[in-house]
Amino acid sequence: MPKESQGEHLKKWDMALAGAEANPEEPGIGDLKSELETTAKGARAKIAQANQLKFQLQQTYRELGEIMGTGKKTFGRLVRVIKGRYGRDSERLRGWGVQPERLPQVTTETKAKRWLAREEKKEKPSEPGVAPPQTADSQTVSGS
């Protein structure tokens, strides 16, 4: 059986209260009718309060987002000023909560691999069927 929403419960309660209102002579329903009216009134009040709190929460998060955006922009400007003053790689940046920039450390093994790759490119013969580019020879070009 699917769960019923609060609104569906309130509709059923309203129908039952209307039925109790239309049949006041029914024995034993007077106290139950009063209790159900009180309960429905309390439920509606709490639903209204919850909706108001949801609105306040949304408004609070909207305001918080604006404040955080301003803070991020201000922090970014502060970092740029501090980096400009001390340098991007200064250890003094740590005192401001900023990580100094470091160049990546290249191992000798990586350097050797890069050197070998460049050497292999230099030694590769040209593809067969493709003539290497020729330079202009001053003896073959006639100026007459």
C-alpha positions in Angstrom: 0.0 0.0 0.0 1.5 3.3 -1.0 2.2 6.0 1.6 -0.3 8.8 1.7 0.8 12.4 1.7 0.0 14.8 4.5 -2.4 16.6 2.2 -4.2 13.4 1.4 -4.6 12.7 5.1 -6.0 16.2 5.7 -8.5 15.7 2.8 -9.8 12.5 4.4 -10.0 14.2 7.8 -11.9 17.1 6.3 -14.4 14.7 4.6 -14.8 12.8 7.9 -15.4 16.1 9.8 -17.9 17.1 7.2 -19.7 13.8 7.6 -19.7 14.2 11.4 -21.0 17.8 11.0 -23.8 16.5 8.7 -24.7 13.7 11.2 -24.5 15.2 14.7 -27.0 12.6 16.1 -24.5 9.7 15.6 -23.6 8.4 19.0 -20.0 8.4 20.2 -18.5 10.7 17.5 -18.7 14.0 19.3 -15.4 13.6 21.2 -13.7 12.0 18.2 -14.9 14.9 16.0 -13.4 17.4 18.4 -10.1 15.6 18.7 -9.9 15.2 14.9 -10.6 19.0 14.5 -7.9 19.8 17.0 -5.5 17.5 15.3 -6.2 18.8 11.8 -5.8 22.4 13.0 -2.5 21.5 14.6 -1.3 19.7 11.5 -2.1 22.6 9.3 -0.3 25.0 11.6 2.8 22.8 11.6 2.7 22.4 7.8 2.5 26.2 7.5 5.4 26.6 10.0 7.4 24.0 8.0 6.8 25.9 4.8 7.8 29.1 6.4 11.0 27.5 7.7 11.7 26.0 4.2 11.4 29.5 2.8 13.7 30.9 5.5 16.2 28.1 4.8 16.2 28.8 1.1 16.6 32.5 1.7 19.5 31.8 4.1 21.3 29.6 1.6 20.8 32.2 -1.1 22.3 34.9 1.2 25.1 32.5 2.2 25.9 31.9 -1.5 26.2 35.6 -2.1 28.5 36.0 0.9 30.7 33.1 -0.1 31.0 34.4 -3.7 32.1 37.8 -2.3 34.6 36.0 0.0 36.0 33.9 -2.8 36.6 37.0 -5.0 38.2 38.9 -2.1 40.4 35.9 -1.2 41.5 35.6 -4.8 42.5 39.3 -4.9 44.4 39.0 -1.6 46.3 35.9 -3.0 47.2 37.8 -6.1 48.5 40.8 -4.1 50.5 38.5 -1.7 52.0 36.5 -4.6 52.9 39.8 -6.3 54.6 41.0 -3.2 56.5 37.9 -2.2 56.6 35.9 -5.4 54.7 32.8 -6.5 57.2 30.4 -5.0 58.0 32.1 -1.7 57.6 30.1 1.5 56.1 33.3 3.1 52.9 32.5 1.2 52.3 29.6 3.7 51.7 32.2 6.4 48.8 33.4 4.4 47.3 30.0 3.8 48.5 29.8 0.2 50.5 27.0 -1.2 53.7 28.2 -3.0 54.0 27.1 -6.6 56.6 24.6 -7.4 58.1 23.5 -10.7 57.7 19.8 -11.3 60.8 17.9 -10.3 62.2 16.0 -13.3 64.3 12.9 -12.5 67.5 12.1 -14.4 65.8 9.0 -15.7 63.1 11.2 -17.3 65.7 13.6 -18.7 67.5 10.6 -20.2 64.3 9.3 -21.8 63.6 12.7 -23.3 67.1 13.0 -24.7 66.9 9.5 -26.2 63.5 10.3 -27.8 65.0 13.4 -29.4 68.0 11.5 -30.7 65.8 8.8 -32.3 63.8 11.5 -34.1 67.0 13.0 -35.5 68.3 9.6 -36.7 65.2 8.4 -38.5 65.8 8.1 -42.2 63.3 9.7 -44.6 60.5 7.6 -46.0 61.3 5.8 -49.2 59.9 7.5 -52.3 60.0 10.9 -50.8 62.8 13.1 -51.9 64.5 15.3 -49.3 64.1 19.0 -49.9 66.8 20.5 -52.0 68.4 23.9 -51.5 68.9 26.2 -54.4 72.4 25.8 -55.9 73.9 29.1 -57.2 75.8 27.2 -60.1 72.6 25.7 -61.6 70.6 28.9 -61.5 71.4 31.1 -64.4 70.9 34.8 -64.2 71.0 35.6 -68.0 
